[in-house]
Amino acid sequence: MADNGDNRALSNLEYDLLTALQNKAEAVKAYETYIQDAQQMQSQPCVELFQKLRQADIDQAQEIRQHLQEVMQKGKM
C-alpha cells in the first residue's frame, strides 16, 4: 500500500486494519438481509445461525477497531 518513506498517509498495517474493518461492516449489513430472508421462509434455525454469525462479525469489528485506534495513535501495537 504505502512506500517505506515518511510521506505515506497510511501504514500498511493501518490500511490492512481499515480493509478488514470495512469487510466486517459489509458482512454485518449482508447478514441483516440474510436474516430477513430466513424469517420470510420461516426458518428459525437459519435466522439463529445468521444472527450468530452477524454478532461474531460485530464483535470482531469492534476488536479490529480497537487495534486500529491503537496503531493510529502509537504507530504499532
Protein Blocks (a to p, Z undefined) as FASTA:
>chain_A
ZZcbfkbfbdfklmmmmmmmmmmmmmmmmmmmmmmmmmmnopaklmmmmmmmmmmmmmmm
mmmmmmmmmmmmnopZZ
